[in-house]
């Protein structure tokens, strides 16, 4: 799964089934109204923690094609495109077709690179006994922050009616923010149980 719980003492993941590691957090006011960002527009970022968190969760989107596979894919595609051009070697036809071939290859490279950049977002959930923070590092925008008291936070899952199936949110105070919207419905259901277990452990501290 594309998330992992990190042990702050060792920096090692407690568990992760991810195939690769990189590195929407849409908030909504629970009193109604339009969706808002986790920071609510003008709210200040979460204050820095004074110590290592009791638990830390990293989440990132799936990447079906790793970097090494990306380079191999472009290389193989280039060779396959060149094969039909071998018959045109030494003729004016080659120079007429070559710009189109290179243009198509460059366009493919651009869109694959853009897809990679879009997949570089990271959601980071940190929990302490007295507060918790959620930070979303956006590849194309400013970093977003949310914080709340874990004692009052509710972990909500919306099987229907949300942007995605099993829409997972954290509700603290008058603000509700999403968590792991890029995960699969089954992964969000599993993650909800794990976050609830961590919150229950913190409330006993």
N, C-alpha and C positions, 0 to 999 in steps of 0.2 A: 504494500500500500504506500502511496506517496506521502507518508507522514511518519514522524518518529518522535518518541519521548526521549529527551536528553537528560542524562544524569549530570547535574551541575558540578558535582564533586570531581568527576573524572572526565567530563566532556564526551563520554561514550554513550551511544544510544542504548536505551533499555530494550527496545525492540523496533524493528523496521523490516517491512517486506518490500521495500522500494527497489526498483530495478535501476533507477538513476536518481541523482540528487541535483537540483539546481542550486543556485547558491548553493467572491467578490465581496470585497468586504463592503457591502452596502448596508448602511445602518438605517433603521427606521424608528421614528418616534412612536413609542407604544401608546401614546395618547391620540394617535391618528395623524393624518396629514401625509405630505409627500415624503418619499424616501430621502434620507440624509446620509452624509458621510459619517464614519465612526467618530470623528472629532466634532461633528455638529457644525461644521463651517468655520467657526471662529474660536472654538474652545482650545486651550493650550494643550500641547502634548503631555503625555503622562510623565510625572517626575521620575528621575532616575532612581533605581532601587538602591538601597543601602547595602545589600548583600546578595549572594547568589539565590536565585529562586528555588523554592522547594521542588518545583517541577517545571519543565519547559517543553513545549510542544512546537515542532516545526512542520508546516504543511506546504506542499508545492504541487503544481499541476503535473499530470502525466506527460511523459515525452516518449512517443512511440519510436523515435529515431534518435539514437545517441549521436554525439559529435563525430565519432569515428565512422559510423554508418552514413552520416550525412556526406562526409567527404568521399566515401566510397561510392555512394549513389550518384553524386555529381560526376565523378570520374567515369563510371560505367556508362552513364547516360551520354556523356561527351563522345566516348568511343563508339557507342551504337549509332549516334547521329552521324559520325564521320564515315561509317562503313558505306552508305550509299554514295558518298561523295568521291570514293576512290575511283569510280568509273569516269568521273569528270576531271581527274587530274590532268593538268596541262592544257585544259580547254577554258575558254572564257566563261563557260557555264559555272565553273567552280567559283569564280570571283563574284558571280551574280548571286549564288546561293549562300556563300559563306557569311555575309552580313546577317542574313535571316537566321542562320543556324546559331551564330554567336549571340545574337539578340535574344533568341528563345532560351539559350542556356543562361544568359545573364539574368533574364526575368525569373527563371526558375530559382536561381541562386538568391535573388532578392527576396522572393516570397518565403523561401525556406528560412532565411536568416531572420526575417520579420517574425515568423512563427516562433523561432527560438527566443527572440527577445520578449515576445508576449508571454512565453512560458517561464520567464525568469522571476516571476513574482513569488514572494515568500510570505506566509503568514506565521507569526511567532506569538504564541500564547505563553505567558510567564505567570506563575502562581506563587504567591507568598501567603503566609497565614493571615495577614491584615489587608492585602490588596492583590489585585491581579490586573494584568495588562494584555491587550491584544494589539499587535502592530502588524500592519500590512505594508510590505515593501513593494511598491508598484514599479514595473519596468518603464512605464511611460508617464508617470505622474508623481506627485509628492507622496511621501510616506504618511500613512494614516494611523491614528492612535485611538485607543479606547481603554478606559480603566474603570474598575468597580471594586466594591468590597465583596470578596468571595462568599461571605456569609449570606449575602442577600441575592447572589446571582442564581438565576434559573437557567437550566440548559433545556431549550425547547426544540422539539422536532415537529415539523409540519408535513405529514404524509401527503397531503393534497393542498392545493391552493397557493403554493409558493412558486417561485421562479423555477424550481427543480423539485423532483420527488424527494421526500424525506429532507426537506429544507431545514438545516440545522442553524440555530441562532443562540446567542447568549443575551439574556435580558438582565440588565442591572440598572437600577434607578428607573429613569423614564426613557432609557434608550435600549434598543435591541439591535445587535449587529450579527451579521452572518459569519459562519465559520465553515471553511472547507466546501464552498459551493461547487468547486471543481472536482470533488470526489464523487464516487458512484453512490447511489442510494444506500447500498449495503454497507459501504465504508462509513457513510455518515451515521448510520444507525449504530455501528460498532464504536465509532469515535464518541458518540454521545454517552454511551455507557462508561467509557474510559474517563472522560472528563468529569462525569458525575462522581465516579469513584474517587478521583483525585480531590474534588471539592469536599466530599464527605470526609476524607482523611484530614484535610486542612482544618475543617471545622472541629475536629477532635483535639487539635494541638492546643 
